[in-house]
Amino acid sequence: MAKILLIEDEEMVRYSLRCALESGGHEVFEATDGEDGVSQFKKMAAAPNPADIVVTDILMPKKHGYDTISEILEISPGTKIIAISGGGGGDFDSKAFSEMSKFLGAERMLAKPFSSEEFLLAVNNCLS
């Protein structure tokens, strides 16, 4: 069982991801945007058992995922991060999203929509 911080602004997506993670036996902590996520991560990083993985959306209000990833890795450089994004419509370039996420230090990148199975596989790969 892993401790996972889930940062996602869309309530229904956050709920679905939480259910998938909990069905996989993981403990889930939620944040509604990047600002909230970084704040929660700071508290978790100071605790004896910090988050094992951070899952963050990229396109969010207040603080987008790229800044969120950078700040989390400044706090704790070894943190495993999974970046997710639906691109916000329009001409979403999933390759550019993937390359930028990887450049910033994300372990895995998933373009929405993805299945619960794909999501849990990405989480389990980060844990191994």
C-alpha positions in Angstrom: 0.0 0.0 0.0 1.3 3.4 -1.0 0.5 6.9 0.3 -0.5 8.9 -2.8 -1.2 12.7 -3.1 -3.7 13.2 -5.9 -3.8 16.7 -7.3 -6.8 17.2 -9.8 -9.1 20.1 -10.2 -12.0 18.3 -11.8 -14.1 16.7 -9.0 -15.4 13.7 -11.0 -12.0 12.9 -12.4 -10.5 13.1 -8.8 -13.3 10.9 -7.5 -12.7 8.3 -10.3 -8.9 8.3 -9.7 -9.4 8.1 -5.9 -11.7 5.0 -6.3 -9.1 3.3 -8.6 -6.3 4.0 -6.2 -8.3 2.8 -3.2 -9.4 -0.4 -5.0 -5.6 -1.0 -5.5 -5.2 -0.7 -1.7 -3.6 2.7 -1.7 -4.1 5.5 0.8 -5.2 8.7 -1.0 -4.9 12.4 -0.1 -6.6 14.9 -2.3 -5.8 18.4 -3.4 -8.0 20.5 -5.7 -5.3 22.5 -7.5 -1.5 22.9 -7.7 -1.4 25.5 -4.9 -3.3 23.2 -2.5 -1.2 20.3 -3.7 2.2 21.9 -2.9 0.9 23.0 0.5 -0.2 19.5 1.3 3.0 18.0 0.0 5.1 20.3 2.2 3.1 19.0 5.3 3.5 15.4 4.1 7.2 15.8 3.4 7.8 17.0 7.0 6.0 13.9 8.4 7.7 10.6 9.2 5.9 8.9 6.2 5.8 11.3 3.3 3.9 10.6 0.0 5.2 7.7 -2.0 3.8 9.1 -5.3 2.2 12.4 -6.4 -0.3 12.3 -9.2 -0.9 15.7 -10.7 -3.0 17.2 -13.5 -1.2 19.7 -15.7 -4.0 22.2 -16.6 -5.4 23.6 -13.3 -6.4 26.9 -11.8 -4.1 28.9 -9.4 -1.0 26.8 -10.2 -0.6 24.6 -13.2 1.0 21.2 -13.0 4.4 22.1 -14.5 5.0 24.6 -11.6 3.6 22.0 -9.2 6.0 19.4 -10.3 9.0 21.7 -10.1 8.1 22.9 -6.6 7.5 19.4 -5.3 10.8 18.2 -6.7 12.5 21.2 -5.1 11.1 20.2 -1.7 11.9 16.5 -2.2 14.0 15.7 -5.2 13.4 11.9 -5.2 9.6 12.2 -5.3 7.9 10.0 -7.9 5.4 11.9 -10.0 2.8 10.9 -12.5 1.6 13.7 -14.7 -1.9 13.5 -16.2 -3.7 15.8 -18.7 -6.5 16.0 -21.1 -5.0 19.0 -22.7 -8.0 21.3 -22.2 -9.3 20.8 -25.7 -8.1 22.4 -28.9 -4.8 21.2 -30.4 -3.5 19.2 -27.5 -0.1 17.9 -28.3 0.4 14.9 -26.1 4.0 14.4 -27.3 4.9 18.0 -26.1 3.0 17.3 -22.8 4.9 14.1 -22.3 8.3 15.6 -23.1 7.8 18.7 -20.9 6.6 16.5 -18.0 9.6 14.2 -18.3 12.0 17.1 -18.6 10.6 18.5 -15.3 11.1 15.2 -13.6 7.8 13.2 -13.9 8.3 9.5 -13.9 5.2 8.7 -15.9 2.8 10.7 -18.1 -0.8 9.7 -19.0 -3.0 11.5 -21.5 -6.7 11.5 -20.6 -8.8 9.6 -21.1 -7.1 6.5 -19.7 -8.5 3.4 -18.1 -8.3 2.6 -14.4 -6.1 -0.4 -15.4 -3.6 1.9 -17.2 -3.6 4.3 -14.3 -2.9 1.5 -11.7 -0.2 0.0 -13.9 1.5 3.4 -14.0 1.3 3.7 -10.2 2.6 0.2 -9.7 5.4 0.8 -12.1 6.4 3.8 -10.1 6.4 1.8 -6.9 8.6 -0.9 -8.2 
